[in-house]
Amino acid sequence: MKNFLLKSISFVFHPLIMPLLGVLFYFHKTPRYIPKPIQNAKIFSIVILTIILPILLFFLLKTINKVDSIYLKSTKERLIPLLINCVITTLILIRVLTPNEIVELYYFFLGILCSTLACFIMAVFKVKASIHMIASSGFFMFAVAVGLNYKININGTIALMMIIIGAIATSRLHLKAHTNQELIIGLITGLFPQILFMKYWL
């Protein structure tokens, strides 16, 4: 039962959903007027590009024996999916979230691209970072930045995200998917680009 719960945490808070959560959080919290059709179009595009397309590509990679599981346990397995994710994120930056439209989300995804590239480079050198921690910490920092930028109270979101990050770290350790060092590397890799790009839109 305990193992099932921990595996469920890892699955429910899979890195694929974090970019979408960032977009939904922004549209829910921002005081800026953004027409609903534009919001819906952006959300639809993000769902297709960051969730549905990667899942379809995963099954393709699995069919040709390039990956074993969705958790990408080895650094070798990570190389192609991470490279594909970099291409998808670049496409989003060029076609979906351009800097002259919604600057906050543009830099959020630019931070995601930098974190993904860093993770890819580490995988090339056989260094394994927790992708779960990268994604969750990146979203956490973006949420904090949105709160600071618009001077809105997001204490509930911060508390919830700290609990979620703690639960993710616990589940990854208990399942022996990562070491403490790999979790810390993932945390830093997710946080740093978001902090770096905050100065361009805060």
C-alpha positions as CSV (number, residue, x, y, z in Angstrom):
1,M,0.0,0.0,0.0
2,K,2.8,2.4,0.9
3,N,4.7,1.6,-2.3
4,F,1.5,2.2,-4.3
5,L,1.0,5.6,-2.7
6,L,4.5,6.7,-3.3
7,K,4.4,5.5,-7.0
8,S,1.1,7.4,-7.3
9,I,2.7,10.6,-6.1
10,S,5.5,10.2,-8.7
11,F,2.9,9.6,-11.4
12,V,0.4,12.3,-10.5
13,F,3.1,15.0,-10.2
14,H,4.9,13.8,-13.3
15,P,7.2,16.5,-14.8
16,L,5.0,16.6,-18.0
17,I,2.2,18.4,-16.2
18,M,4.3,21.1,-14.5
19,P,4.5,23.4,-17.6
20,L,0.7,23.2,-17.9
21,L,0.3,23.9,-14.2
22,G,2.4,27.0,-14.6
23,V,0.2,28.3,-17.5
24,L,-3.0,27.6,-15.6
25,F,-1.6,29.2,-12.4
26,Y,-0.6,32.3,-14.3
27,F,-4.0,32.7,-16.1
28,H,-5.8,32.2,-12.8
29,K,-3.7,34.7,-10.8
30,T,-2.7,37.4,-13.2
31,P,-4.7,40.7,-12.9
32,R,-3.9,41.4,-16.5
33,Y,-6.8,41.2,-19.0
34,I,-6.2,38.4,-21.4
35,P,-9.2,37.5,-23.6
36,K,-10.6,34.0,-22.8
37,P,-10.3,32.7,-26.4
38,I,-6.5,33.5,-26.2
39,Q,-6.2,31.8,-22.9
40,N,-8.0,28.7,-24.2
41,A,-5.9,28.6,-27.3
42,K,-2.6,28.8,-25.3
43,I,-3.8,26.2,-22.9
44,F,-4.9,23.9,-25.7
45,S,-1.5,24.3,-27.5
46,I,0.4,23.6,-24.2
47,V,-1.6,20.4,-23.6
48,I,-0.9,19.2,-27.1
49,L,2.8,20.0,-27.1
50,T,3.8,19.3,-23.5
51,I,1.6,16.3,-22.6
52,I,0.0,14.5,-25.6
53,L,2.9,14.8,-28.0
54,P,5.6,13.6,-25.5
55,I,3.4,10.7,-24.5
56,L,3.0,9.6,-28.2
57,L,6.7,10.0,-28.8
58,F,7.4,8.0,-25.6
59,F,5.4,5.1,-27.0
60,L,7.3,5.4,-30.3
61,L,10.7,5.3,-28.4
62,K,9.5,2.4,-26.4
63,T,8.5,0.5,-29.5
64,I,12.0,0.9,-31.0
65,N,13.6,0.0,-27.6
66,K,15.1,3.4,-26.9
67,V,13.4,3.7,-23.5
68,D,12.1,1.2,-20.9
69,S,9.8,3.2,-18.8
70,I,8.3,6.7,-18.5
71,Y,10.6,7.4,-15.5
72,L,13.8,7.3,-17.7
73,K,15.8,5.5,-15.0
74,S,19.2,5.6,-16.7
75,T,21.1,8.6,-18.1
76,K,21.3,6.8,-21.5
77,E,17.5,6.6,-21.7
78,R,17.2,10.3,-21.0
79,L,19.2,11.6,-23.9
80,I,16.6,11.3,-26.8
81,P,13.5,12.3,-24.7
82,L,15.4,15.4,-23.3
83,L,16.5,16.4,-26.7
84,I,13.0,16.1,-28.0
85,N,11.7,18.1,-25.1
86,C,14.2,20.9,-25.9
87,V,12.9,21.0,-29.5
88,I,9.3,21.1,-28.3
89,T,10.0,23.9,-25.8
90,T,11.8,25.9,-28.4
91,L,8.8,25.5,-30.7
92,I,6.5,26.8,-27.9
93,L,8.8,29.8,-27.4
94,I,8.7,30.6,-31.2
95,R,5.1,29.9,-32.0
96,V,2.9,29.8,-28.8
97,L,4.4,32.0,-26.1
98,T,6.3,34.8,-27.8
99,P,7.9,37.6,-25.7
100,N,5.7,40.3,-27.1
101,E,2.5,38.5,-26.0
102,I,2.8,37.1,-22.5
103,V,6.3,37.9,-21.3
104,E,6.0,36.1,-17.9
105,L,5.1,32.8,-19.6
106,Y,7.8,33.3,-22.2
107,Y,10.5,33.5,-19.6
108,F,8.9,30.6,-17.6
109,F,9.3,28.4,-20.6
110,L,12.8,29.8,-21.4
111,G,13.7,28.7,-17.9
112,I,12.3,25.3,-18.6
113,L,14.4,25.1,-21.8
114,C,17.5,26.0,-19.9
115,S,16.8,23.4,-17.1
116,T,16.1,20.8,-19.8
117,L,19.4,21.6,-21.6
118,A,21.3,21.4,-18.3
119,C,19.7,18.1,-17.6
120,F,20.6,16.8,-21.1
121,I,24.2,17.9,-20.7
122,M,24.4,16.2,-17.3
123,A,23.0,13.0,-18.8
124,V,25.7,13.2,-21.5
125,F,28.3,13.2,-18.7
126,K,26.4,10.4,-16.9
127,V,25.2,12.7,-14.1
128,K,21.6,11.9,-13.2
129,A,19.4,14.7,-11.8
130,S,15.8,14.3,-10.6
131,I,13.5,15.5,-13.5
132,H,10.6,15.5,-11.0
133,M,12.5,17.9,-8.8
134,I,13.5,20.1,-11.7
135,A,9.9,20.5,-12.9
136,S,8.3,21.0,-9.5
137,S,11.0,23.5,-8.2
138,G,10.8,25.4,-11.5
139,F,7.0,25.8,-11.2
140,F,7.4,26.7,-7.5
141,M,9.9,29.5,-8.3
142,F,7.7,30.8,-11.1
143,A,4.6,30.9,-8.8
144,V,6.6,32.9,-6.2
145,A,7.7,35.3,-8.9
146,V,4.2,35.8,-10.1
147,G,3.1,36.6,-6.6
148,L,5.9,39.1,-6.1
149,N,5.3,40.7,-9.5
150,Y,1.6,41.3,-8.9
151,K,1.8,41.7,-5.2
152,I,-0.8,39.0,-4.6
153,N,-1.1,36.6,-1.7
154,I,-0.1,33.1,-2.8
155,N,0.8,31.7,0.6
156,G,-1.6,28.8,0.1
157,T,0.1,27.9,-3.2
158,I,3.6,28.2,-1.6
159,A,2.6,25.9,1.3
160,L,1.0,23.4,-1.0
161,M,4.0,23.3,-3.3
162,M,6.4,22.8,-0.4
163,I,4.3,19.8,0.7
164,I,4.2,18.5,-2.9
165,I,8.0,18.9,-3.4
166,G,8.6,17.2,-0.1
167,A,6.3,14.3,-1.0
168,I,8.0,14.0,-4.4
169,A,11.4,13.9,-2.9
170,T,10.3,11.3,-0.3
171,S,8.7,9.1,-2.9
172,R,11.7,9.2,-5.2
173,L,14.1,8.3,-2.3
174,H,11.8,5.5,-1.0
175,L,11.5,4.0,-4.4
176,K,15.3,4.2,-4.8
177,A,14.8,6.2,-8.0
178,H,17.3,8.9,-6.8
179,T,19.9,9.7,-4.2
180,N,19.9,12.8,-2.0
181,Q,22.5,14.3,-4.3
182,E,20.4,13.8,-7.4
183,L,17.4,15.4,-5.8
184,I,19.4,18.4,-4.7
185,I,20.9,18.7,-8.2
186,G,17.4,18.6,-9.6
187,L,16.1,21.2,-7.2
188,I,18.9,23.6,-8.1
189,T,18.6,22.9,-11.8
190,G,14.9,23.8,-11.7
191,L,15.2,26.9,-9.5
192,F,18.2,28.6,-10.9
193,P,17.0,29.4,-14.5
194,Q,13.7,30.8,-13.1
195,I,15.6,33.0,-10.6
196,L,17.9,34.1,-13.4
197,F,15.1,35.2,-15.7
198,M,13.0,36.9,-13.1
199,K,14.9,40.2,-13.5
200,Y,13.6,40.4,-17.2
201,W,10.0,40.5,-16.3
202,L,9.6,41.4,-12.6
